Amino acid sequence: MNRRNFNFVSLSILGIGLIGCSSGSRIRWQDSFPVTSILVNKGERELFLLNDGFVLKKYNFDLGFNPIGGKRVEGDGKTPEGVYYINRRNPNSNFHLSLGISYPNDEDVKNAQALGKDPGGDIFIHGQPNSTNVTREDWTEGCIAVSNDDIEEIYRVVKTGTPIIIRP
């Protein structure tokens, strides 16, 4: 890498860092770096918003009441694992705001039918319940629950159609 390219890369990295660190800035990271995918690591309870593989922001979350393993059937309290996409937005959610996840896909339906069961559905990234306080971890029916402040930001920057990869 020649000196000119090195300086450009160094200044670009510095600029990205300054955009992310300057809380009083009028330029938000979302304006320059749109979310192109979401990565969820269930075991670590970490959700990452990504721009072409570059981490823009990390959030912590709660899962379903039976968090180990991928969702197989309705009512199992598990969060799906695999590749899905954000397929709907709900500004009137019972959980502050919510973004729908495209579960079940064809394979999920086939696997549940092989068990003689319904795969379930209505899996979301959402905030906290509007009507009660949550006092324990992993309380959802299989959704990914973040704080209300976090879902407001996620809801603002994630578009319908964004891929979401959910890993164990």
N, C-alpha and C positions, 0 to 999 in steps of 0.2 A: 504494500500500500504506500503510495507516495505521500509526501508531507501535506499536500493540498487536500487529498481525500481524507487523511487522518484528522486534519483540523476541522473539516466539515462534519465528519462523524462525531468528533468530540463535542463540537458546538451543538449538534443536534441532540446528543444525549443530555448535555447540560440544559438545553432548552426544555426537553421533555421533563426533566427533573424539576425545573423551576415552575413549569405549568402545574405539575402535580402538587408542589409544595406551597404554592402561594395562595393562601386562603382568601386574600383580599383581591385577587386578580379578577379582572372582568372577563378574561379568556378562560373558559373551562376546558378541561381535557376532552369533554364530550364534543366540543365544537371542532377540534382538530383530529380526534381519533375516535371514529364511530365504533361501536361494539359490533364485531363480526361473528362472534361465537361466545358461548358460555361453557365453562368447564366446572363440573361439580364433583368434588371428592367427598363421598359420603363418610368414609372412615375418619377423615380429618375434620369434617364439618366445615369445609371451605368451598366457597363458590367464587369463581374468578370470571370477571368480564374481560374478554380478550379482543384485541385488534390484530388480526393476522398473526396470532400466536403470542403477541406481546401483552403481558398482563397490565391492564388498565387499573383494576381495582379488585380488592379481595373482601369478601363478607363471610361472617360466621352465621350458622343457621341451626335450626332443630329439624328433625325428621319425624317420620311416623313412629307410632308406639312400639313397633317391632322392626327396628332399623336394619338388622343384619340380613343381607341377601336382597336379591331383586324382587320386585313385585311380580306375583304370579296370578293372583286371583283377587276379586273384590273382597274387601274387608280384612285382608291379611296384615294391614298396618305397615306395609313396606313401601319404599320409594322405588320406582323403576330404575333399572340400570340399562344403559345403551345409548344410542344416538336418536334424538328426537328433535323437534323444533318448537319454537314458541308459536302457537297457533291461534291465540285469542288474548284479548285484554279486557279486564273487568274493573272499571272505575267504581262500581257499586258493590264491591265484594263484601262479604261478611267478615273479611279479614283485612280491612283497610283498603288495600288495592291488590290485584292479582294478575299474574300472567299465566295463561294456560300452556301446559306441556302436551304434546301430541300423542301421549299414551292413551290407548294401546295402539301399537302398530300391527301390521298383519301377522308378524311372528308371535307377538304377545297374545293375540286372539287365538291363533292356532294352538299355542301351548296351553292356554286356559281351557279351550274346548277339548283337548286331549285328556284333561283332568275332569271333564264334565262340569266345568265351572264357567262363570262369567269373569272376564279379566278386570272388570271395574273400569273406572275412568275418573274424570274430573281431578286430575293431578295438576297442581299449580305451584308456582313460586308466589308466596303471599306474605302479608304482614301479620300482625297480631289480631286476635278476635276483637270485634267491635263491642261485644257484650260482656266479656269476662276477662279476668287476669289469668295468665298462664303462670303456674307456680312450679312446673317441672320441665325437664328436658324431654325431647322426643315425644311430643303430645299430639301430632297431627295424625290424620288417617292415611298418610303416605305422601303428603306434600312437603315442600321445602319452605320452612317458615323463617323469615328474617325479621328484624326490627321494623317498626313503621317508618322510621327515618330512612333505613336502607331500601325498603320497597319503594319509597317515593323516588329515590334516585334511580334504582334499577328500572322502575316503570317508565321513567322519563327517557332513559337512554337506550333501552332494548326495544327493537322493532319486531313486529309480527314477521315470522319467517326466519328469525335468527336460530341457527342450530344450537342445540344444547347436548353436551356429552355428559352423561351421568355415570361415574365410575364407583366401584365398591369402596 
